[in-house]
Amino acid sequence: MIKAAIFDLDETLLNRDKAIEQMFLIILDKCYEDVKHSVKNEMLKKFKEYDKESYGHNDKSKVFESFFDEFPPKYKLLRNEIQDFWNNNFPHCFTINPSTINIVNTLKMQVKVAIITNGSTQRQKAKIINTMLNCCFEVIIISEEVGFSKPDKRIFELALNKLNVKPEEALFVGDDIEKDIGGCQNANIKGIWFNPHKNKNDTDIKPYAEVNSFDGLLSYFS
């Protein structure tokens, strides 16, 4: 009997890729002038690459410095300004898909719901509050706040304790095969791999199930 659904945040509940595109537009507006459309596409592609390289690191100065080296801006953010600029703007770039909220609310009628996310407390809290996800979830665990992060089994065990459920009574949903699925399996929780881009699994980790859309989750909780 499943009693709890635990979710990852970025690229599971929230579309981080779309948020990066929004952040890129803010940087263009702040630092550049009169960029041609063809150049803009190349800039966005490179910005996404630099962001991906630093994904999981709180300090974003390397992303900006690499980007500014390749595309010199008219108004360059100083190194000591970059982190505040990112922290103040990036959380506001996220939006929540209404169908995601509907599915979470449907699940809430049957099971307890929680979030486990890696990242800085300031940014992750801001994303959660700005998208109103704080109103949907009873338990929200942020790695920086608790002192350990996925795939460490302790962060999953903390969620189980807060939800007052056993490992076999929970399912975890996340997009990262190693941190999310491997991590929850370390805590004896079954992991559903959320894989909307249909990425190939090149690891030895075998998820309990794989879904390509949020709609596909409901059958595992009914």
Buried (B, 14 or more C-beta within 10 A) or exposed (E): EBBBBBBBBBBBBBBBEEBBBBBBEBBBEEBBEEBEEEEBEEBBEBBBEBBEEBEEEEEBBEBBBBBBEEBEBEEEBEEEEBBEBBBEBBBBBBEBBEEBBEBBEEBBEEBBBBBBBBBBEBBBBBBBEBBEBEEBBEBBBBBBEBEBBBBBBBBBBBBBEBBEBEBEBBBBBBBBBEBBBBBBBBBBBBBBBBBBEEEEEEEEBEBBBBBEEBEBBEEBBE
